[in-house]
Amino acid sequence: MTTFSTPTDVNNGVNVKALLDARTALTSAPEAAEFTWRAECSWIKGTHSQASIAGFYGLGAEQTHSRTFRIDADHPTQFAADDAGPTPVEIVLSALASCLTGGVAAVAQNRGIQLQKVTAIVEGDMNLYGILGIDTDVRNGFSAIRITFDIDADASPEDIAALVAQSQKRSAVFDIITNPTNVLVSVI
Amino acid sequence: MTFFDVVVVGAGQAGLAMSHALTLRGVDHLVLERGEIGGAWRTSRWDSLKLLTPNWANGLPGVPYCGPDPDGFMPVAKFADTLAYYAASMSAPVRTHTRVERVHKTEDGFAIRTSDGEIRCRALVLATGACARPQVPSVALDVPASVQHTTPSRYRRPTDLPPGEVLVVGASASGVQLAREIQGSGRPVTLSVGAHTRLPRTYRGRDIEWWLEETGMMDVGLEEIDDLERARRTPSPQLIGGTHPVDLNALQAVGIEIVGRLAGIRCDKAQFSGGLAQVCASADLKMGRFLTAVDELACIQDGEPLAPADRPEPTCLPASPTLEKHLGGGGIRSIVWATGYRPDFSYLDLPVFDRRRHLIHRAGVCCVPGLYVLGLPFLRRRRSPQISGVGPDSEAVSQHLANFLSGQKDIAA
């Protein structure tokens, strides 16, 4: 059995107690655990668009972020675009890396592991024959995604590997990418 | 209508161990069994199945194993015979072929409607176990009609399945054994692998069960576990009662294709999760932690030197695991849902379930006074659902039960 140092002398900036308290509270209030996340996206010009993220629903009520976040997306000049932002697929990769990295910090805090540095390099392979409609056997999306973590922490290599494994197990974006989801697109 | 102080539901190892404990305490009781003694071992398991624990680990209360092959693995039908012999040798009061249909509370106990009339009792012990019913995910509803599907409770042998490709869903003990057996019959098997528990059959020259005992793992109790729900959900290890390796590397070596967890069925295609690497890495890490604990123990043990640490290789993965398989003609012809078992307490008309319909209990003591349960995962200890667990658990639960009965009698007096 792995033994952990007392979490009190470890600070990764994660309030584990609050998270664990929330878990306990939500266990007895299942309706409060039903969240709906949203973003609003407006076309600007060409392939350039801007998403605004301001509010979400959860804990039984409408909630707001501390401010409205805006994310630009576009395509690079190689696609004859203005490169006014990352491509949407890069935002997906970035979301995956952010989700796993945040998870590593939370799990490390819970396990009493002090992190010094965490870097995730994420890559997604894509054959443009899919989105360009050249070959219908090629899918539009990624054919493979790889993430490499470089973690400096006060822990053994096995414990660091376990952190990364647990982070994937509890990651929303990892689940979103690895499993199918019903998507309904409509027009008003 | 007949009356007993205690009624025990189920005459498997748990029910009989309880009968043994109650007899030692002089408590009047009756054991109800819907079929024959050892029922589910006879009627709801496949032909080739052997117990996952070696014979030496399968003693019953008052009767340790003393046969000629302590390291062997017993076919389950033979174990059912052992249970019948055990019941006869202690003259256990078992009423066979009596199915419990409904249980409700009365003023001073329980009323049990059975297939053979009503029985009343002061206390009731549920010993129908953790594996009363196969658990099949709701995605099974989307399987096209051209595909035959079955569960480990109904499957008997590979020839029960049509010729052609087979999808085995679930890579715990049942799934890996069935995948291997079905592949051996000439039906190409795809094994869908979700979260699983990997353990080698032997390590450092000893059966893994021996190490689980030596390290104290089997006796870890409720109070030592910080997430009991998770501990209770832990899948059964990828083991077989025998020496054939059944880990994912061995299965791939005989030609079985491994894919991720079955995530959905869409347009007659099974879709598999892209998270195969994660579940395999997690299982390898957890196995590694346990084997390190074994290594540490091996270092401090004196006496005969142990064999060297023969760690299994990390799980090999296909370069690019398949994400989709066609169901029906030209693809998968049958599916085996090796997706676990669950208890069946549907006969209880009592307020004893949580919102997920799980029986609420603490160490086998339910929230309705006089109601007890045995044979569930981590009921009291990690050992609880195993054959070797029913003795200590029925001993402890019968103690509580005897106190309850004498308390009731004090009130009545």
Interface residues (C-beta under 8 A of the other chain):
Chain A: M1 T2 P30 S143 A144 I145 E158 A161 A162 A165 Q166 Q168 K169 F174 D175 I177 T178 N179 P180
Chain B: A195 G260 R261 A263 G264 R266 Q271 S273 G274 G275 Q278 A281 S282 L285 G288 R289 T292 A293 S320 R355
